[in-house]
Amino acid sequence: MPAAQPVPVLYVVACGGPPARQLPEFVGSAREQGWDVCVIATPDGTKFLDTARLAELTGHPVRSQYKGADDPDVLPPADAFVVAPASFNTVNKWALGISDTLALGLLCEALGLDLPMAAAPWPNAPLARHPAFQRSLAALRDWGVRVIFDPDRLPGVAGGGAPFPWGDLLAALPGLRPRPGSRPRR
Protein backbone atom coordinates (compact mmCIF):
# COMPACT_ATOMS: atom_id res chain seq x y z
CA MET A 1 0.00 0.00 0.00
CA PRO A 2 1.52 3.39 -0.96
CA ALA A 3 2.31 5.82 1.81
CA ALA A 4 -0.24 8.58 2.26
CA GLN A 5 0.88 11.96 1.02
CA PRO A 6 1.42 14.39 3.88
CA VAL A 7 -1.06 17.22 4.17
CA PRO A 8 0.57 20.33 2.69
CA VAL A 9 1.19 23.18 5.12
CA LEU A 10 0.09 26.69 4.17
CA TYR A 11 1.41 29.65 6.11
CA VAL A 12 -0.95 32.60 5.92
CA VAL A 13 0.78 35.87 6.78
CA ALA A 14 -1.69 38.54 7.89
CA CYS A 15 -0.69 42.20 7.91
CA GLY A 16 -2.55 45.06 9.55
CA GLY A 17 -5.72 46.01 7.69
CA PRO A 18 -9.47 45.51 7.88
CA PRO A 19 -9.49 42.49 5.52
CA ALA A 20 -7.51 40.54 8.15
CA ARG A 21 -10.73 40.38 10.19
CA GLN A 22 -12.12 38.06 7.48
CA LEU A 23 -9.25 35.60 7.77
CA PRO A 24 -11.24 32.87 9.58
CA GLU A 25 -13.44 32.30 6.52
CA PHE A 26 -10.38 32.04 4.25
CA VAL A 27 -8.69 29.65 6.68
CA GLY A 28 -11.79 27.45 6.74
CA SER A 29 -11.95 27.35 2.94
CA ALA A 30 -8.23 26.57 2.66
CA ARG A 31 -8.66 23.72 5.13
CA GLU A 32 -11.56 22.42 3.02
CA GLN A 33 -9.11 22.35 0.08
CA GLY A 34 -6.87 20.04 2.11
CA TRP A 35 -4.34 22.45 3.60
CA ASP A 36 -2.97 22.40 7.14
CA VAL A 37 -3.08 26.15 7.81
CA CYS A 38 -0.83 28.13 10.15
CA VAL A 39 -1.33 31.85 10.72
CA ILE A 40 1.58 34.26 11.17
CA ALA A 41 0.77 37.89 11.90
CA THR A 42 2.80 41.04 11.63
CA PRO A 43 2.76 43.08 14.84
CA ASP A 44 0.06 45.36 13.39
CA GLY A 45 -1.76 42.36 11.94
CA THR A 46 -2.47 41.09 15.46
CA LYS A 47 -4.63 44.18 16.05
CA PHE A 48 -7.15 42.89 13.49
CA LEU A 49 -7.17 39.18 14.31
CA ASP A 50 -9.14 37.02 16.70
CA THR A 51 -6.10 34.89 17.51
CA ALA A 52 -8.00 32.53 19.81
CA ARG A 53 -10.54 31.76 17.09
CA LEU A 54 -7.81 31.26 14.47
CA ALA A 55 -5.88 28.95 16.81
CA GLU A 56 -9.04 26.92 17.34
CA LEU A 57 -9.72 26.74 13.58
CA THR A 58 -6.19 25.74 12.63
CA GLY A 59 -5.10 23.71 15.64
CA HIS A 60 -1.94 25.85 15.77
CA PRO A 61 -1.08 28.97 17.77
CA VAL A 62 -1.00 32.25 15.87
CA ARG A 63 2.61 33.41 15.84
CA SER A 64 3.76 37.03 15.63
CA GLN A 65 7.06 37.01 17.51
CA TYR A 66 10.31 35.11 17.12
CA LYS A 67 10.62 32.20 19.51
CA GLY A 68 13.44 31.88 22.01
CA ALA A 69 16.59 30.09 20.91
CA ASP A 70 15.81 27.07 23.11
CA ASP A 71 12.07 27.02 22.47
CA PRO A 72 10.72 24.22 20.26
CA ASP A 73 9.08 24.96 16.93
CA VAL A 74 5.32 24.88 17.43
CA LEU A 75 4.41 25.00 13.73
CA PRO A 76 5.14 22.44 11.03
CA PRO A 77 7.40 23.62 8.18
CA ALA A 78 5.60 25.50 5.41
CA ASP A 79 5.06 24.15 1.91
CA ALA A 80 3.54 27.41 0.59
CA PHE A 81 2.70 30.94 1.67
CA VAL A 82 -0.16 33.39 1.24
CA VAL A 83 0.16 37.01 2.37
CA ALA A 84 -3.28 38.52 2.96
CA PRO A 85 -3.74 41.36 3.30
CA ALA A 86 -0.22 42.41 2.30
CA SER A 87 0.45 45.91 3.58
CA PHE A 88 2.44 48.64 1.86
CA ASN A 89 5.08 48.30 4.57
CA THR A 90 5.38 44.51 4.33
CA VAL A 91 5.51 44.46 0.52
CA ASN A 92 8.30 47.04 0.43
CA LYS A 93 10.35 45.48 3.24
CA TRP A 94 9.91 41.99 1.79
CA ALA A 95 11.16 43.12 -1.61
CA LEU A 96 14.19 44.73 0.05
CA GLY A 97 15.00 41.61 2.09
CA ILE A 98 14.33 43.27 5.43
CA SER A 99 13.41 40.70 8.05
CA ASP A 100 12.77 42.72 11.19
CA THR A 101 9.66 40.76 12.18
CA LEU A 102 8.86 37.06 12.30
CA ALA A 103 6.49 37.44 9.33
CA LEU A 104 9.10 39.18 7.17
CA GLY A 105 11.82 36.76 8.22
CA LEU A 106 9.68 33.81 7.14
CA LEU A 107 8.73 35.50 3.85
CA CYS A 108 12.37 36.27 3.04
CA GLU A 109 13.41 32.70 3.86
CA ALA A 110 10.57 31.30 1.77
CA LEU A 111 11.84 33.23 -1.25
CA GLY A 112 15.28 31.74 -0.65
CA LEU A 113 13.75 28.27 -0.43
CA ASP A 114 11.79 28.87 -3.65
CA LEU A 115 8.50 27.99 -1.96
CA PRO A 116 5.30 28.80 -3.85
CA MET A 117 3.79 32.08 -2.71
CA ALA A 118 0.82 34.34 -3.39
CA ALA A 119 0.21 37.82 -2.04
CA ALA A 120 -2.76 40.16 -2.14
CA PRO A 121 -1.54 43.71 -1.46
CA TRP A 122 -4.14 46.06 0.01
CA PRO A 123 -2.70 49.54 0.53
CA ASN A 124 -4.76 52.67 0.19
CA ALA A 125 -4.93 54.19 -3.29
CA PRO A 126 -2.23 56.88 -2.83
CA LEU A 127 0.25 54.36 -1.41
CA ALA A 128 -0.50 51.98 -4.29
CA ARG A 129 0.76 54.67 -6.68
CA HIS A 130 4.02 55.18 -4.79
CA PRO A 131 7.03 54.37 -7.04
CA ALA A 132 8.71 52.20 -4.40
CA PHE A 133 5.57 50.07 -4.08
CA GLN A 134 5.38 49.59 -7.84
CA ARG A 135 9.04 48.50 -7.91
CA SER A 136 8.45 46.13 -5.02
CA LEU A 137 5.46 44.47 -6.74
CA ALA A 138 7.51 44.06 -9.93
CA ALA A 139 10.39 42.49 -7.98
CA LEU A 140 8.10 40.04 -6.17
CA ARG A 141 6.50 39.02 -9.48
CA ASP A 142 9.95 38.58 -11.05
CA TRP A 143 10.89 36.27 -8.16
CA GLY A 144 7.86 34.06 -8.76
CA VAL A 145 5.38 35.42 -6.20
CA ARG A 146 1.83 35.33 -7.55
CA VAL A 147 0.70 38.91 -6.90
CA ILE A 148 -3.06 39.39 -6.86
CA PHE A 149 -3.51 43.12 -7.16
CA ASP A 150 -5.99 45.36 -8.93
CA PRO A 151 -5.46 49.04 -8.02
CA ASP A 152 -8.98 49.87 -9.23
CA ARG A 153 -10.46 47.74 -6.44
CA LEU A 154 -8.69 49.44 -3.54
CA PRO A 155 -10.40 51.49 -0.86
CA GLY A 156 -10.36 55.19 -1.67
CA VAL A 157 -10.47 54.72 -5.44
CA ALA A 158 -13.38 56.44 -7.18
CA GLY A 159 -15.72 53.63 -8.13
CA GLY A 160 -13.44 51.21 -6.27
CA GLY A 161 -13.78 49.82 -2.82
CA ALA A 162 -14.52 46.32 -4.04
CA PRO A 163 -14.20 43.53 -1.52
CA PHE A 164 -10.79 42.09 -0.74
CA PRO A 165 -9.93 39.35 -3.31
CA TRP A 166 -10.34 36.34 -1.02
CA GLY A 167 -11.91 34.37 -3.89
CA ASP A 168 -8.89 35.03 -6.12
CA LEU A 169 -6.58 33.81 -3.37
CA LEU A 170 -8.65 30.65 -2.88
CA ALA A 171 -8.51 30.03 -6.62
CA ALA A 172 -4.71 30.38 -6.50
CA LEU A 173 -4.24 27.76 -3.77
CA PRO A 174 -4.22 24.67 -6.03
CA GLY A 175 -1.31 26.23 -7.96
CA LEU A 176 0.65 26.57 -4.71
CA ARG A 177 0.26 22.93 -3.75
CA PRO A 178 3.54 21.01 -3.96
CA ARG A 179 3.63 18.26 -6.53
CA PRO A 180 4.27 14.78 -5.10
CA GLY A 181 7.99 14.18 -5.00
CA SER A 182 8.81 17.75 -6.04
CA ARG A 183 10.50 18.73 -2.82
CA PRO A 184 11.35 16.80 0.30
CA ARG A 185 9.62 18.05 3.42
CA ARG A 186 12.01 19.61 5.87
PyMOL commands that set and color helices and strands:
alter all, ss='L'
color gray80, all
select helices_A, chain A and resi 18-32+45-48+51-58+88-96+102-113+125-128+131-142+151-153+166-176
alter helices_A, ss='H'
color red, helices_A
select strands_A, chain A and resi 9-14+36-41+80-86+117-121+146-147
alter strands_A, ss='S'
color yellow, strands_A
deselect
rebuild
show_as cartoon
